[in-house]
Amino acid sequence: MRIRTIKPEFFIDEDLQDLEADNPGKYVMLVFAGLWGNCDKQGVFEWRPRILNLHILPFLKFDMAETLGILTEAEIIIPFEVDGKKYGFIPTFTTHQRITGKEGTEPAKLPSYPGKIQPGPNGDTPGTQQGNDRDTVGMTGREGKGREKEGKGRPASKQSQSEQTAQAPKPEASEQAVVSLTEKSLRRSVEEKRDWLVKSFPGADIDLELEELVAKYRKETIGSDPWLLVLRWFRNIPDERASPKAGGGTLAEETREANKQACRDFAGGGADG
């Protein structure tokens, strides 16, 4: 088993969730994630269900071969044979995994997938085509978006390792930096002023609104004052979702008062300090 990367979006991917729900007790998502650690640097693993079962969920009772079949039917993995031996291939592996160190410089341990990634209409690669390079880590593949799609439709086996390591990680790292900074800023801002939000918007589900706010702005640069964005968001919640406190002041006044209260709380003075 090798150390691999898993993105947060993996756990909320609709296609994988549907596949998991349609096959209860088959552990489709966990097996798929576990396969990454069994792949060599090109996304190829040995198709040995009994051995894979020892590496992935060995204490749970399920049929590994059946789960591999489910992933194959969904075209999330692709089986192939070389010299009479069976292997599996994850088409999106090299797009979403950064291979470094000794493993990155040494030759691949297993044979390369001999097939090609066939581009669909307009140059994209739909889920119904074998070996597609979709949006997401592994699954049906919607874990990365935007610039991560560059280079789609190219045969994975034809790309050199230098191309794979040089092209994919750079846009992914840049986008992830924006996501991380924005999300952290919004979450920190809400947590710091949660009590005030609860008091001012008694009908709002703070956690639900926070998740929707993060989902909307997570890939944008929101500036140096995330609290203003949070406040605007809660002030614009539809009436059926929240009831803002009657008689509230202007946005600027509320912002100043919230910051003053935060300072008083920090100093230990409380509301009347």
N, C-alpha and C positions, 0 to 999 in steps of 0.2 A: 504494500500500500504506500502511496505517495501523498504528500501534502498538496492539496489543490484549493482553488478559490471557489467560494460560493457567494453569490450576490443576494442582497435582501429581497430583490424582486422575484427570486426563485420561489419563495414561499407564498406569493400571492398571484402567481401566474394562473389565469383562468383555465387554459387548456390542460395544464398538469392537474389542477384541482378537479376538473371534470373527469379526467382519466382516472384519478385516484378514487373519486366517488363512484364511478362506474365499475370499479374492480375492488370492492372492499376485501380487506385481508390479504391483498397481494403486495402491499407496500411499494407501489410503483414509484413514488417520488423519492423515498429513501434509497431504494435500490438504484435508481438512476443516478442520484448524487454519489452513492457509493462506488459506482462504476468509474467515476472520474479518477479516483485514487488507484484503480487497477489498470488505468490506461498508460501507455508509454507517451512520449512527448508529442506524438502525432494524433493521439486520440484513438488508438487501437488497443484492444484488450483480447486476451485469450478467451474463447467461448467454452468455458468449462464450468457449467452451472454448480457442480458440487464444490469445486474449489472457491468459486465466487461466493457461495453461501457461507463458507468458513470465514471469509473476509467481510461479508456484509450481512448484518443481522443474524448471526449464527445461533442465537438463542430463541428465535421466533420460528414458529411452525408455519411454513408456507413453501410453495413450490417455486424455486428460483427459475427453473426452466420455463414455467408458465409465465412468470413475470417478465422474463426476457422476451417471450413471445408477444406479450402485450405491448412492450416498448417497440418491438420490431413492427408490429402491425400499425402502430401510430407513426412509424417512420422517424422515431426519435433515435434509434440505433439501427445500424445496418449490418447484418451478418455477411461474411464472405469467406471463401476458402483459398488457401495457398498451399500447394504441395500436400493436399489431403488433410490439412489441419484447418479447423474452423476458428475464425476470429470475429470480433465485433468492432464496429467503427462508429464513433460519435461525430457527426458532421460539424457541429458547432464548437467542438473542443478547442481547436487552435485559435479560434476567434476570441475566446473568453478566458483562456488560461495563459498566464505569463510563465514561460519555461526559462529558468535561469540556472546559474551555477553549473555544476558538473553535468547534470542531465541535459542542459541546453547545448553544451559543446560536444557531447558524445553522439555517435550515430544512434538512430532509433533502435529499440530493442526488438521490435516486431515488424513483420512485413507491412508495407504501405497498402492502404485501401486502393484497389485497382480501378474503381469506378470513377465517374466524373460527376460533378455537381452541375445539373442541367438548369440553365436559367429559364425562367418563365417569361410571360409577356412583360414588356417594358424593362426587361433585364433583371427582374426580381426572382426570388425562388420560393414558390408557394409550397405549403406543407404537403401537398399531394405528390410532390416529386422526390424521387430518391436522392438522398445525399444533400438535401437543401441546407443552405446556411441561413437559418432564420434569425429572428431577433434575439433570442434568449439562450442563456446557458443551457445547453442540452435540451430540455423539455421539448415541447413543440417549438420552442425557441423564441420566446419573446422577452428575454431578460435584458437586452441592451437595445437602445434605440438611437436615432439620429446618426451621428457620424460613425457609430459602430457598424453601420450597414455598408460602409465603403468596402469595395473589394468583393461584394457578394457576386455569386454566379461564376466564380473562378474555381477550377478544379483544385480541391485541397491537396491532392497528391502531386500537383504540378508546382505548388508554391515551395520555394526554398525555405529552410528554417529561418534564415535571416529576414526574409520578407515577413514571415509570420510573427516573429518577435518584434520587428521594427514597426510594422504597420498597425496591428490591432491594438496593442496596449496604450499607444500614445493618446488617441482620441478618447479611449475609455478612461484613462487616468485623468485627463482634463475635465471631462464631463463629471466624473465621480467627485472631483474636488469641489465643483460648484454645488453638486447635490449635497455633499457632506456639510459644507459651510452653511448653506441656506437652511437645511433641515435643522442643524444644531442651533442656529440662531433663533429660528422660530420656536422650537421646543423650549429653549432656555427662557425666551421672553415670556411665553405663556406660563411656564412654571413659576417664574419669579413674581408674576402678578395674577396668579390663579385666584387668590382670595378676592381680589378686587373684581375680576371678571365674573366670578360666581355671584357676588353681591350686585353688580351692575346689570347683569344679564341673567336673571334668575331662571328664565325658561330655557336657557341654552345648555346643550350637552357639551361641556368644555372639551372633553377628550375627542368626541366625534368631530366637532368643528376644527380642532387642531389637526386631526388626520386629513380632513378635506383641504384645509389650508396648505398643509405640507405637500399634499398630492398635486395641488394646483401650481405651487411656486417652487417646487423642489429643484428644478433645473434652471432657475433664473437667478440672476444676481439682484438681490433685493436692497442693496444699499447698506448704510451704516446704522440705520435705526429700524430694526425689525419690529419694534413695538408699535410704530405708526401703522405698519401693514396689518399687524394683529388687531389693532383697535378698529381700523377701517373695516376689516373682515367682520368683526362681531357687530359693529354698528349697522352693517348691511345684511345681517341675517334676516330672512323672511319672517314675517310676523308669526306664521304658524310654527316656526322653529324656536323662536325666542321672543321675550318681551323685555326690551331695554327699559332700564329704570326711568320712570317718568321724571320730567323736569331736568334732564341731564344738560350739561353745558355744551359748549362747542367742542370740537375735536381738540383744538389747541388747549382749551381749559382742562379738559379731561386728561390729556396727556401730561400737562404740568402737574395737576393734582395727583395723578398716579405716581409720577416720579417723586413728588414731595413725600407721599405716603411711604414709598419704598425706602426713601432716605430715613424717615422717622422710624420705620420698622427696623432698619439696619442699625440705627443708633439706640434702639431699645426704648424709644419714647412712646410707641403705640400711636393710636389715632389722635390722641390729644396732646402728644409730646411737642 
